[in-house]
Amino acid sequence: MSNDIDAIFKQQPAAAQQTAQSRKAAAGQGTADAGQAAGGGDTVQLTDSARVLHELERAVADAPVVDATRVGELAQAVASGEYQVDAERVAEKILQLDREFGTPG
């Protein structure tokens, strides 16, 4: 079940709407905000960091979890015996991770 909030505001007598506006004005929201709420048009302003966070969330949600093309290339290289492990590079990356996250000890 849903309620049409705009219809509720329209059905209120003018005196009730003025009382609600007076309460909002007294609460520090000002008459412009109270009049806007009575018209049913609430607004929200986001900070720049909130906008950036929202864009990042959207980008992450749209990004594939796995790069299927790269996985296919690697699987083919392993199957054909062409894939070569660079042990020195692997060791460097492990040490880098250890430096970044540290080892509990």
MARBA-3410 file (N, C-alpha, C, O; in Angstrom, 1 decimal):
105
0.8,-1.2,0.0,0.0,0.0,0.0,0.9,1.2,0.0,1.9,1.3,0.8 ~ 0.6,2.2,-0.9,1.3,3.4,-0.9,0.4,4.6,-0.7,-0.7,4.6,-1.0 ~ 1.0,5.7,-0.2,0.3,6.9,0.1,0.9,8.0,-0.8,2.1,8.1,-0.9 ~ 0.0,8.8,-1.4,0.4,9.9,-2.2,0.6,11.1,-1.3,-0.3,11.8,-0.9 ~ 1.9,11.4,-1.0,2.2,12.5,0.0,1.7,13.9,-0.6,1.2,14.7,0.2
1.9,14.1,-1.9,1.5,15.4,-2.5,0.0,15.6,-2.3,-0.4,16.7,-2.0 ~ -0.8,14.5,-2.4,-2.2,14.6,-2.3,-2.6,15.0,-0.9,-3.5,15.7,-0.6 ~ -1.8,14.5,0.1,-2.1,14.8,1.5,-1.9,16.3,1.8,-2.7,16.9,2.4 ~ -0.8,16.9,1.2,-0.6,18.3,1.4,-1.7,19.1,0.7,-2.1,20.1,1.3 ~ -2.1,18.7,-0.4,-3.2,19.4,-1.2,-4.5,19.4,-0.4,-5.3,20.3,-0.6
-4.8,18.3,0.3,-6.1,18.1,1.0,-6.1,18.9,2.3,-7.2,19.1,2.8 ~ -5.0,19.3,2.8,-5.0,20.0,4.1,-5.6,21.4,4.0,-5.3,22.0,3.0 ~ -6.3,21.8,4.9,-6.8,23.2,4.9,-5.7,24.2,5.0,-4.6,23.8,5.4 ~ -5.9,25.3,4.5,-4.9,26.4,4.4,-4.3,26.7,5.8,-3.1,26.9,5.9 ~ -5.1,26.7,6.8,-4.7,27.0,8.2,-3.7,25.9,8.6,-2.7,26.2,9.3
-3.9,24.6,8.3,-3.0,23.6,8.7,-1.7,23.7,8.0,-0.6,23.5,8.6 ~ -1.7,24.1,6.7,-0.5,24.3,6.0,0.3,25.4,6.6,1.5,25.3,6.7 ~ -0.4,26.5,6.9,0.3,27.7,7.5,0.9,27.3,8.8,2.0,27.8,9.2 ~ 0.2,26.5,9.6,0.8,26.1,10.9,2.0,25.2,10.7,3.0,25.4,11.4 ~ 2.0,24.3,9.8,3.2,23.5,9.5,4.3,24.4,9.0,5.5,24.1,9.4
4.0,25.4,8.2,5.1,26.3,7.7,5.7,27.1,8.9,6.9,27.3,8.9 ~ 4.8,27.5,9.8,5.3,28.3,10.9,6.2,27.5,11.8,7.2,28.0,12.3 ~ 5.8,26.2,12.0,6.7,25.3,12.8,8.0,25.1,12.2,9.1,25.1,12.9 ~ 8.1,24.9,10.9,9.3,24.7,10.2,10.2,26.0,10.2,11.4,25.9,10.4 ~ 9.5,27.1,10.1,10.3,28.4,10.1,10.8,28.6,11.5,12.0,29.1,11.7
10.1,28.3,12.5,10.5,28.4,13.9,11.7,27.4,14.2,12.5,27.7,15.1 ~ 11.7,26.3,13.5,12.8,25.3,13.7,14.0,25.7,13.0,15.0,25.0,13.1 ~ 14.0,26.8,12.3,15.2,27.3,11.7,15.4,26.9,10.2,16.4,27.1,9.6 ~ 14.3,26.4,9.6,14.4,26.0,8.2,14.1,27.2,7.3,14.3,27.1,6.1 ~ 13.5,28.2,7.8,13.2,29.4,7.0,11.9,29.2,6.2,11.4,28.1,6.0
11.4,30.3,5.7,10.1,30.2,5.0,10.3,29.7,3.6,9.3,29.1,3.1 ~ 11.4,29.8,3.0,11.6,29.3,1.6,11.5,27.8,1.6,10.9,27.1,0.8 ~ 12.2,27.1,2.6,12.2,25.7,2.7,10.8,25.2,3.1,10.3,24.2,2.5 ~ 10.1,25.9,4.0,8.7,25.5,4.4,7.8,25.5,3.2,7.0,24.6,3.0 ~ 7.9,26.6,2.4,7.0,26.7,1.2,7.3,25.7,0.2,6.4,25.2,-0.5
8.6,25.3,0.1,9.0,24.3,-0.9,8.4,22.9,-0.4,8.0,22.1,-1.3 ~ 8.5,22.6,0.9,8.0,21.4,1.4,6.5,21.3,1.2,6.0,20.2,0.9 ~ 5.8,22.4,1.4,4.4,22.4,1.2,4.0,22.1,-0.2,2.9,21.5,-0.5 ~ 4.9,22.5,-1.1,4.6,22.2,-2.6,5.0,20.8,-3.0,4.8,20.4,-4.1 ~ 5.6,20.1,-2.1,6.0,18.7,-2.4,7.4,18.6,-3.0,7.7,17.5,-3.5
8.2,19.6,-3.0,9.5,19.5,-3.7,10.6,19.6,-2.8,11.3,20.6,-2.8 ~ 10.9,18.5,-2.1,12.1,18.5,-1.2,13.3,18.4,-2.1,13.3,17.8,-3.2 ~ 14.4,19.0,-1.6,15.7,18.9,-2.3,16.8,18.4,-1.4,16.7,18.5,-0.1 ~ 17.8,17.9,-2.0,19.0,17.4,-1.3,20.2,17.9,-2.0,20.3,17.8,-3.2 ~ 21.2,18.4,-1.2,22.4,18.9,-1.8,23.5,18.0,-1.4,23.7,17.7,-0.2
24.3,17.4,-2.3,25.4,16.6,-2.0,26.7,17.3,-2.0,26.9,18.2,-2.8 ~ 27.6,16.9,-1.2,29.0,17.5,-1.2,29.7,17.0,-2.4,29.3,16.0,-3.0 ~ 30.8,17.6,-2.7,31.6,17.1,-3.9,32.2,15.7,-3.6,32.2,14.9,-4.5 ~ 32.6,15.5,-2.3,33.1,14.1,-2.0,32.0,13.1,-2.1,32.3,12.0,-2.5 ~ 30.8,13.4,-1.8,29.7,12.5,-1.9,29.4,12.2,-3.4,29.1,11.1,-3.7
29.5,13.2,-4.2,29.3,13.0,-5.7,30.4,12.1,-6.2,30.1,11.2,-7.0 ~ 31.6,12.3,-5.8,32.7,11.5,-6.3,32.6,10.1,-5.8,32.8,9.1,-6.6 ~ 32.2,9.9,-4.6,31.9,8.5,-4.0,30.8,7.8,-4.8,30.9,6.7,-5.1 ~ 29.8,8.6,-5.1,28.7,8.0,-5.9,29.1,7.6,-7.3,28.8,6.5,-7.8 ~ 30.0,8.4,-7.9,30.5,8.0,-9.3,31.4,6.8,-9.2,31.4,5.9,-10.0
32.2,6.7,-8.1,33.1,5.6,-7.9,32.3,4.3,-7.7,32.6,3.2,-8.2 ~ 31.2,4.4,-6.9,30.4,3.2,-6.6,29.7,2.8,-7.9,29.6,1.6,-8.2 ~ 29.3,3.7,-8.7,28.7,3.3,-10.0,29.7,2.7,-11.0,29.4,1.7,-11.6 ~ 30.9,3.2,-11.0,32.0,2.7,-11.8,32.4,1.2,-11.4,32.6,0.4,-12.2 ~ 32.5,1.0,-10.1,32.8,-0.3,-9.6,31.7,-1.3,-9.9,31.9,-2.4,-10.3
30.4,-0.8,-9.7,29.3,-1.7,-10.0,29.2,-2.1,-11.5,28.8,-3.2,-11.8 ~ 29.7,-1.2,-12.4,29.6,-1.4,-13.8,30.8,-2.2,-14.3,30.8,-2.8,-15.4 ~ 31.9,-2.3,-13.5,33.2,-2.9,-13.9,33.0,-4.4,-13.8,32.4,-5.0,-12.9 ~ 33.5,-5.2,-14.8,33.5,-6.6,-14.7,34.3,-7.1,-13.6,35.4,-6.5,-13.3 ~ 33.9,-8.2,-12.9,34.6,-8.7,-11.8,35.9,-9.4,-12.3,37.0,-9.3,-11.6
35.9,-10.0,-13.4,37.0,-10.7,-14.0,37.2,-10.2,-15.4,36.2,-10.1,-16.2 ~ 38.4,-10.0,-15.8,38.7,-9.7,-17.2,38.8,-11.0,-18.0,39.8,-11.6,-18.1 ~ 37.6,-11.3,-18.6,37.5,-12.6,-19.3,38.5,-12.8,-20.4,39.0,-13.9,-20.7 ~ 38.8,-11.7,-21.1,39.7,-11.7,-22.2,41.1,-12.1,-21.7,41.8,-13.0,-22.3 ~ 41.6,-11.5,-20.7,42.9,-11.8,-20.1,43.0,-13.2,-19.6,44.0,-13.9,-19.8
41.9,-13.6,-18.9,41.9,-15.0,-18.4,42.0,-16.0,-19.5,42.7,-17.0,-19.4 ~ 41.3,-15.7,-20.6,41.4,-16.6,-21.8,42.8,-16.7,-22.4,43.2,-17.7,-22.7 ~ 43.4,-15.5,-22.5,44.8,-15.5,-23.0,45.7,-16.3,-22.1,46.5,-17.0,-22.6 ~ 45.6,-16.1,-20.8,46.5,-16.8,-19.9,46.2,-18.3,-19.9,47.2,-19.1,-19.9 ~ 44.9,-18.7,-20.0,44.6,-20.1,-20.0,45.2,-20.8,-21.3,45.7,-21.9,-21.2
45.1,-20.0,-22.4,45.7,-20.6,-23.6,47.2,-20.7,-23.5,47.8,-21.6,-24.0 ~ 47.9,-19.7,-22.9,49.3,-19.7,-22.8,49.8,-20.8,-21.9,50.8,-21.5,-22.2 ~ 49.0,-21.1,-20.8,49.3,-22.2,-19.9,49.2,-23.5,-20.6,50.0,-24.4,-20.5 ~ 48.1,-23.7,-21.3,47.8,-24.9,-22.0,48.8,-25.2,-23.1,49.1,-26.4,-23.3 ~ 49.3,-24.2,-23.8,50.3,-24.4,-24.8,51.7,-24.5,-24.3,52.7,-24.8,-25.0
51.9,-24.2,-23.0,53.3,-24.2,-22.4,54.1,-23.0,-22.6,55.3,-22.9,-22.4 ~ 53.4,-21.9,-23.1,54.1,-20.7,-23.4,54.2,-19.8,-22.2,55.0,-18.8,-22.2 ~ 53.4,-20.0,-21.2,53.4,-19.1,-20.0,54.6,-19.3,-19.2,54.9,-20.4,-18.8 ~ 55.4,-18.2,-19.0,56.6,-18.3,-18.2,56.4,-17.5,-16.9,56.0,-16.3,-17.0 ~ 56.7,-18.0,-15.8,56.6,-17.3,-14.5,57.9,-16.6,-14.3,59.0,-17.2,-14.4
57.9,-15.3,-14.0,59.1,-14.5,-13.7,59.2,-14.6,-12.1,58.6,-13.7,-11.4 ~ 60.0,-15.5,-11.6,60.1,-15.7,-10.2,60.6,-14.5,-9.4,60.1,-14.2,-8.3 ~ 61.5,-13.7,-10.1,62.0,-12.5,-9.4,60.9,-11.5,-9.3,60.8,-10.8,-8.2 ~ 60.1,-11.3,-10.3,59.0,-10.4,-10.2,58.0,-10.8,-9.2,57.5,-9.9,-8.4 ~ 57.6,-12.0,-9.1,56.7,-12.5,-8.1,57.3,-12.3,-6.7,56.5,-11.8,-5.8
58.5,-12.5,-6.5,59.2,-12.3,-5.2,59.1,-10.8,-4.8,58.9,-10.4,-3.7 ~ 59.4,-9.9,-5.8,59.4,-8.5,-5.6,58.0,-8.0,-5.1,57.8,-7.2,-4.2 ~ 57.0,-8.6,-5.8,55.6,-8.2,-5.5,55.2,-8.7,-4.1,54.5,-8.0,-3.3 ~ 55.6,-9.9,-3.7,55.3,-10.4,-2.4,56.0,-9.5,-1.3,55.4,-9.2,-0.3 ~ 57.3,-9.1,-1.5,57.9,-8.2,-0.6,57.3,-6.9,-0.5,57.2,-6.3,0.6
56.8,-6.4,-1.7,56.1,-5.1,-1.7,54.8,-5.1,-0.9,54.6,-4.2,-0.1 ~ 54.1,-6.2,-1.0,52.9,-6.4,-0.2,53.2,-6.5,1.3,52.5,-5.9,2.1 ~ 54.3,-7.2,1.6,54.7,-7.3,3.0,55.0,-6.0,3.6,54.7,-5.7,4.7 ~ 55.7,-5.2,2.8,56.1,-3.8,3.3,54.8,-2.9,3.5,54.7,-2.2,4.4 ~ 53.9,-3.0,2.5,52.7,-2.2,2.6,51.8,-2.6,3.8,51.2,-1.7,4.5
51.6,-3.9,4.0,50.6,-4.3,5.0,51.3,-4.8,6.2,50.6,-4.9,7.3 ~ 52.6,-5.1,6.2,53.3,-5.5,7.4,52.9,-6.9,7.8,51.8,-7.3,7.6 ~ 53.8,-7.5,8.5,53.5,-8.8,9.0,53.3,-8.7,10.5,54.2,-8.2,11.2 ~ 52.2,-9.2,11.0,52.1,-9.2,12.5,53.2,-10.0,13.2,53.5,-11.1,12.7 ~ 53.7,-9.5,14.2,54.8,-10.3,14.8,55.1,-9.9,16.1,56.0,-10.5,16.7
END
